[in-house]
Amino acid sequence: MKIENETKLDYSDVLIRPKRSELVSRKDVSLEREFKFKNGIVWKGVPVAAANMDTIGTPEMAKVLSSFDMITCMCKHTDLSNINADDKDRQNMAVSFGMNDHSRNILFNRDSELNELLFSHNFFCLDVANGYSQTFINFVREVRETWPEKIIIAGNVVTREMTEALLLAGADIVKVGIGPGSVCTTRKMAGVGYPQLSAVAECADAAHGLGGFIMADGGCTCPGDTAKAFGAGADFVMLGGMLSGHTECAGELIEDDGVAYKRFYGMSSDTAMNKHNGGVADYRASEGKTVMIPHRGPVANTVREILGGIRSACTYVGARRIKDLPKCTTFVKVNRQLNEVFGRS
């Protein structure tokens, strides 16, 4: 048994300290960034991504987010043959895979009919809850050898050594986050996790030393948290709960007492496992929850709020480009960051 005494931080533990800035307006800030990966592929856009969850990573979500030059990580259960998207939309979609037999059949049989659809997508997202197994590292290496031309997102992990291990195995972007999501209960059920701000900062430091990138996944509850993730060194930020409840999310509208709701659930919840696996296996427990989100209308309005918040953060510290935000950011530890006398909204 070992105890690490250094205090680790979540987004709620800090604020970004303002600095003198020569920026006149939020419109002077560029949120677009160009990435060149080791295989020579270049992607240019706004590095915010929709999570590959049942209700979030939908074709409808991808269509809207692509109009903002943002990424959507499609749910791994999406039928690729039914996606009606143009070339630009596909370039901003990540096709998601697990390590199950179905994913392996698609990935490692390059002669299959479905396999042909993968050529039009830049990104693959290799997604498991626990990225710490040697089996997953071997899987990432095998995918890289089979698909050298793809941008590979792989995770999830929260520590330096595993960030480095996944990059050395062939990942381009390491997904960082265990337990911080709004409908994830891993920290409660397993007692496992890592405060997200510290995880992002430490994994970013490790990744950048190897010429790789990270995607902060989970824990953002408001646009300010997204700005903090970028300030801590994240190259990409993945959002789930902040994009839930919108028209573009999968699922029917459910009315209760005159209010319309949409269902949102974690991918390790009873709801997800009943839907895709026939129930929760005897040897495991649910590590997610299901919630009802009041219908929030078109997601484009929320996207504008998120991007506007990030631009605002940049103007407060003098970051003309989103790429400059980490070197312009100083965090201050706080006991309270919001005045909630009239509620949290």
ROPARO-28378 format. One record per residue (C-alpha): y, z, x; residue in three letters. Coordinates in Angstrom, 2 decimals. Each point is the difference from the previous one (the first is absolute). Layout:
        py        pz        px   code
         Y         Z         X    ALA
...
This chain:
        py        pz        px   code
      0.00      0.00      0.00    MET
      3.49     -0.88      1.20    LYS
      3.44      0.60     -1.47    ILE
      2.98     -2.19      0.84    GLU
      3.12      2.14     -0.17    ASN
      2.61     -2.76      0.02    GLU
      1.63     -0.38     -3.41    THR
     -0.58     -3.40     -1.63    LYS
      2.41     -1.47     -2.53    LEU
     -0.08     -1.82     -3.33    ASP
      2.79     -2.14     -1.42    TYR
      1.25      2.97     -2.05    SER
      0.50      2.09      3.15    ASP
      2.81     -2.12      1.45    VAL
      3.18     -1.93     -0.69    LEU
      1.53     -2.81      2.04    ILE
      3.16      1.19      1.76    ARG
      2.94     -2.37     -0.57    PRO
      1.78     -1.52      3.00    LYS
      3.18     -1.91      0.58    ARG
     -0.58     -3.60     -1.07    SER
      1.91     -3.26      0.32    GLU
     -1.78     -1.54     -2.98    LEU
      2.43     -0.76     -2.80    VAL
     -2.42     -0.59     -2.87    SER
     -3.66      0.25     -0.95    ARG
     -0.05     -3.79     -0.23    LYS
      0.48     -0.09      3.78    ASP
     -3.51      1.45      0.46    VAL
     -2.95     -2.35      0.48    SER
     -3.34      1.29     -1.29    LEU
     -1.82     -3.11      1.15    GLU
     -2.06      0.27      3.16    ARG
     -2.03     -2.48      2.01    GLU
     -3.35      1.07      1.41    PHE
     -1.99     -1.94      2.57    LYS
     -3.60      1.13      0.26    PHE
     -2.32     -0.29      2.97    LYS
     -1.80     -3.02     -1.43    ASN
      3.31     -1.90     -0.13    GLY
      0.48      0.26     -3.78    ILE
      3.59      0.70     -1.04    VAL
      0.92      1.69     -3.28    TRP
      3.59      0.45     -1.16    LYS
      1.04      2.08     -2.98    GLY
      0.87      3.43     -1.35    VAL
     -2.70      2.37      1.34    PRO
     -0.67      1.90     -3.24    VAL
     -3.43     -0.39     -1.60    ALA
     -1.59      0.76     -3.35    ALA
     -3.16      2.09      0.31    ALA
     -3.44     -1.54     -0.51    ASN
     -0.74      2.11     -3.08    MET
     -1.45     -1.19     -3.30    ASP
      3.23      0.23     -1.96    THR
      2.43     -0.83      2.84    ILE
     -1.49     -2.82      2.11    GLY
      0.08     -2.62     -2.78    THR
      0.85     -3.73      0.06    PRO
      2.96      0.73     -2.28    GLU
      1.31      2.61      2.43    MET
     -0.51     -2.38      2.90    ALA
      2.04     -2.72     -1.71    LYS
      3.02      2.25     -0.44    VAL
     -0.20      1.66      3.41    LEU
     -0.36     -3.37      1.72    SER
      3.34     -1.02     -1.51    SER
      1.47      2.89      2.06    PHE
     -2.05     -1.15      3.05    ASP
     -2.14      3.14     -0.28    MET
     -3.77      0.40      0.37    ILE
     -2.61      0.89     -2.61    THR
     -3.37      1.31      1.15    CYS
     -2.25     -1.23     -2.78    MET
     -2.52      2.37     -1.54    CYS
     -3.38     -0.56      1.69    LYS
     -1.55     -0.68     -3.42    HIS
      2.33     -2.94     -0.71    THR
     -1.72     -3.31     -0.81    ASP
      1.62     -2.32      2.54    LEU
     -1.04     -3.10     -1.90    SER
      2.18      1.04     -2.95    ASN
      3.21      0.46      1.98    ILE
      2.61     -2.57     -0.98    ASN
      2.47      0.13      2.88    ALA
      1.96     -2.44      2.13    ASP
     -0.14     -0.13      3.80    ASP
      2.90      2.43      0.49    LYS
     -1.55      2.60     -2.29    ASP
     -3.34     -0.27      1.80    ARG
      1.68      0.45      3.37    GLN
      1.35      3.32     -1.30    ASN
     -3.35      1.15     -1.44    MET
     -2.54      2.06      1.93    ALA
     -3.60     -0.44     -1.13    VAL
     -1.68      3.42      0.01    SER
     -3.55      0.83      1.04    PHE
     -2.16      3.08      0.33    GLY
     -3.18      0.26      2.04    MET
     -2.39     -0.62     -2.92    ASN
     -2.46     -2.88     -0.23    ASP
      2.28     -2.04     -2.28    HIS
      2.85      0.10      2.54    SER
     -2.35     -0.80      2.87    ARG
     -1.41     -3.02     -1.83    ASN
      3.48     -1.43     -0.43    ILE
      1.26      0.81      3.49    LEU
     -2.98     -1.02      2.09    PHE
     -1.20     -3.10     -1.86    ASN
      2.67     -2.51      0.93    ARG
     -1.85     -2.79     -1.77    ASP
      0.23      1.58     -3.45    SER
      2.10     -1.59     -2.73    GLU
      2.02      3.17     -0.53    LEU
      0.58      0.23      3.73    ASN
      2.12     -3.16     -0.12    GLU
      2.59      1.86     -2.07    LEU
      0.55      2.46      2.84    LEU
      1.46     -2.67      2.28    PHE
      3.24     -0.08     -2.03    SER
      0.65      3.73      0.53    HIS
      1.60      1.38      3.18    ASN
     -1.02      3.64     -0.46    PHE
     -3.31      1.80     -0.29    PHE
      0.09      3.71     -0.95    CYS
     -3.11      1.90      1.11    LEU
      0.24      3.13     -2.08    ASP
     -2.12      3.16      0.10    VAL
      1.00      3.56     -0.84    ALA
     -1.28      1.35      3.31    ASN
      0.73     -2.27      2.95    GLY
     -1.51      2.40      2.52    TYR
     -3.56     -1.32      0.09    SER
     -1.40     -2.11      2.83    GLN
     -1.47     -2.20     -2.73    THR
      3.51     -0.91     -1.14    PHE
      1.16     -0.73      3.55    ILE
     -2.99     -2.33      0.41    ASN
      0.82     -1.62     -3.35    PHE
      3.60     -0.69      1.07    VAL
     -1.24     -1.50      3.26    ARG
     -2.44     -2.25     -1.86    GLU
      2.68     -1.22     -2.41    VAL
      2.32     -0.77      2.90    ARG
     -2.71     -2.02      1.76    GLU
     -0.73     -1.93     -3.23    THR
      3.63     -0.52     -1.03    TRP
      2.12     -0.24      3.18    PRO
      2.81     -1.75     -1.88    GLU
      0.68      2.81     -2.52    LYS
      2.44      2.92      0.00    ILE
     -2.28      3.01     -0.44    ILE
      1.22      3.22     -1.63    ILE
     -2.52      2.83      0.48    ALA
     -0.14      3.68     -0.95    GLY
      0.46      2.72     -0.94    ASN
      0.56      2.36      2.92    VAL
      2.65      2.57      0.96    VAL
     -0.36      0.64      3.74    THR
      0.89     -1.70      3.26    ARG
     -3.50     -0.48      1.38    GLU
     -1.33     -1.75     -3.10    MET
      3.08     -2.19     -0.27    THR
     -0.72     -1.15      3.53    GLU
     -3.72     -0.43     -0.74    ALA
      0.64     -2.27     -2.99    LEU
      2.56     -2.09      1.88    LEU
     -2.38     -0.44      2.92    LEU
     -2.73     -1.00     -2.47    ALA
      2.18     -2.83     -1.27    GLY
      2.34      1.33     -2.68    ALA
      3.60     -1.23      0.03    ASP
      1.39      2.64     -2.37    ILE
     -1.48      3.49     -0.41    VAL
      0.37      1.63     -3.39    LYS
      1.10      3.64      0.38    VAL
     -0.50      2.71     -2.61    GLY
     -2.76      2.35     -1.19    ILE
      0.75      2.01     -3.11    GLY
      3.76     -0.41     -0.60    PRO
     -0.24     -2.36     -3.00    GLY
      1.11      1.09     -3.46    SER
     -3.45     -0.54     -1.55    VAL
     -2.06      0.96      3.06    CYS
     -1.69      3.41      0.06    THR
     -1.71     -0.19      3.41    THR
      2.10      2.85      1.38    ARG
     -1.04      2.17     -2.94    LYS
     -3.66     -1.01     -0.15    MET
     -0.78     -0.36      3.70    ALA
      2.77      2.02      1.64    GLY
      0.60     -2.98      2.28    VAL
      3.28     -1.75      0.78    GLY
      3.11     -0.09      2.14    TYR
      3.67      0.35     -1.01    PRO
      1.14     -3.57     -0.48    GLN
      3.30     -0.13      1.93    LEU
     -1.67      1.37      3.13    SER
     -2.99     -2.29     -0.47    ALA
      2.29     -3.03     -0.22    VAL
      2.05      0.98      3.04    ALA
     -3.02      0.76      2.19    GLU
     -2.05     -3.02     -1.05    CYS
      3.01     -2.31      0.40    ALA
      0.49      1.27      3.54    ASP
     -3.65     -0.72      0.81    ALA
      0.01     -3.43     -1.67    ALA
      3.19     -1.26      1.60    HIS
     -1.33      0.91      3.43    GLY
     -2.83     -2.48     -0.59    LEU
      2.15     -2.70     -1.58    GLY
     -1.28      0.81     -3.49    GLY
      1.58      1.06     -3.27    PHE
     -0.53      2.62     -2.72    ILE
      0.32      0.08     -3.76    MET
      0.95      3.39     -1.48    ALA
     -2.19      0.43     -3.09    ASP
      0.70      2.72     -2.54    GLY
      2.39      2.88     -0.55    GLY
      3.15     -1.92     -0.93    CYS
      1.45      1.38     -3.24    THR
      3.45     -1.60      0.11    CYS
      1.93     -2.66      1.95    PRO
      1.20      2.67      2.45    GLY
     -3.61      0.75      1.02    ASP
     -0.51     -3.70      0.71    THR
      3.05      0.04      2.27    ALA
     -1.38      3.08      1.77    LYS
     -3.30     -1.78      0.60    ALA
      1.81     -2.89      1.67    PHE
      2.18      2.44      1.91    GLY
     -3.12      1.75      1.31    ALA
     -1.24     -3.27      1.46    GLY
     -2.01     -1.70     -2.75    ALA
      0.02     -3.79      0.28    ASP
     -1.19     -0.40     -3.60    PHE
      0.02      2.42     -2.94    VAL
     -2.57     -0.16     -2.81    MET
      0.90      1.24     -3.48    LEU
     -2.23      0.92     -2.92    GLY
      1.40      2.60     -2.37    GLY
      3.56     -1.30      0.35    MET
     -1.16     -3.35     -1.36    LEU
     -2.19      1.43     -2.78    SER
      0.69     -0.23     -3.72    GLY
      1.65     -3.43      0.10    HIS
     -0.63     -3.10     -2.08    THR
     -1.70     -1.69      2.97    GLU
     -2.51      2.84      0.41    CYS
     -3.52     -0.53     -1.32    ALA
     -1.07      1.73     -3.19    GLY
      0.99      0.14     -3.62    GLU
      3.06      1.76     -1.34    LEU
     -1.09      3.25     -1.62    ILE
      2.25      1.51     -2.66    GLU
      0.15      3.72     -0.62    ASP
      2.52      1.58     -2.35    ASP
      2.17     -3.10      0.16    GLY
      0.07     -0.20      3.81    VAL
     -1.74     -2.84      1.89    ALA
     -2.02      0.89      3.10    TYR
     -2.06     -1.73      2.65    LYS
     -2.99      1.58      1.70    ARG
      0.15      0.55      3.79    PHE
     -2.90      1.35      2.03    TYR
     -1.25      0.49      3.52    GLY
     -2.75     -2.22      1.34    MET
     -2.26      3.01      0.65    SER
      0.57      1.41     -3.49    SER
     -2.56      0.33     -2.80    ASP
      1.77     -2.87     -1.77    THR
     -0.36     -2.41      2.93    ALA
     -3.58      0.96      0.82    MET
     -1.10     -0.24     -3.63    ASN
      1.58     -3.45     -0.19    LYS
     -1.36     -1.47      3.23    HIS
     -3.01      2.09      1.02    ASN
     -1.51      1.16     -3.27    GLY
      1.15      3.58      0.54    GLY
      0.43      2.60      2.72    VAL
     -3.02      0.12      2.30    ALA
     -2.01      3.26      0.06    ASP
      0.84      0.65      3.65    TYR
      3.79     -0.20     -0.34    ARG
      2.94      1.23     -2.04    ALA
      3.04     -1.72     -1.40    SER
      2.96      0.06      2.39    GLU
      2.59     -1.51     -2.31    GLY
      1.63      0.57     -3.35    LYS
      1.11     -2.02     -3.01    THR
      3.49      0.32     -1.44    VAL
      2.01     -1.64     -2.75    MET
      3.31     -1.54      1.11    ILE
      2.73     -0.75     -2.55    PRO
      0.50     -3.77     -0.12    HIS
      2.79     -0.89      2.42    ARG
      0.57     -3.67     -0.83    GLY
      0.16     -2.84      2.57    PRO
     -0.78      1.05      3.57    VAL
      2.86     -2.10      1.39    ALA
      2.49      2.66     -1.07    ASN
     -1.88      2.70      1.93    THR
     -0.33     -2.27      3.04    VAL
      3.77     -0.46      0.08    ARG
      0.45      3.79     -0.08    GLU
     -2.45      0.48      2.87    ILE
      1.58     -2.69      2.17    LEU
      3.48      1.24     -0.87    GLY
     -0.95      3.52      1.12    GLY
     -1.31     -1.27      3.33    ILE
      3.18     -2.03      0.55    ARG
      2.07      3.08     -0.77    SER
     -1.93      2.05      2.57    ALA
      0.67     -2.70      2.59    CYS
      3.76      0.09     -0.66    THR
      0.07      3.80      0.45    TYR
     -1.41     -0.26      3.53    VAL
      1.39     -3.35      1.13    GLY
     -3.24     -2.00     -0.10    ALA
      0.92     -3.63     -0.63    ARG
     -3.69     -1.01     -0.22    ARG
     -2.99      1.89     -1.39    ILE
     -1.58     -0.41      3.43    LYS
      2.84      2.11      1.43    ASP
     -0.48      2.94     -2.38    LEU
     -2.41      2.03      2.21    PRO
      2.29     -0.02      3.04    LYS
      2.97      0.95     -2.21    CYS
     -1.80      2.82     -1.84    THR
      0.30      3.71      0.72    THR
     -1.88      2.29     -2.38    PHE
      1.16      3.49     -0.90    VAL
     -2.50      2.53     -1.33    LYS
      0.98      1.44     -3.37    VAL
     -1.18      2.63     -2.46    ASN
      1.26     -1.98     -2.99    ARG
      1.16     -3.59     -0.26    GLN
      0.85     -0.47     -3.69    LEU
      2.26      1.77     -2.48    ASN
     -2.23      0.14     -3.08    GLU
      2.25      1.95     -2.35    VAL
     -0.14     -2.89     -2.50    PHE
     -3.57     -1.00      0.78    GLY
     -1.53     -2.25      2.64    ARG
      1.17     -3.39     -1.32    SER
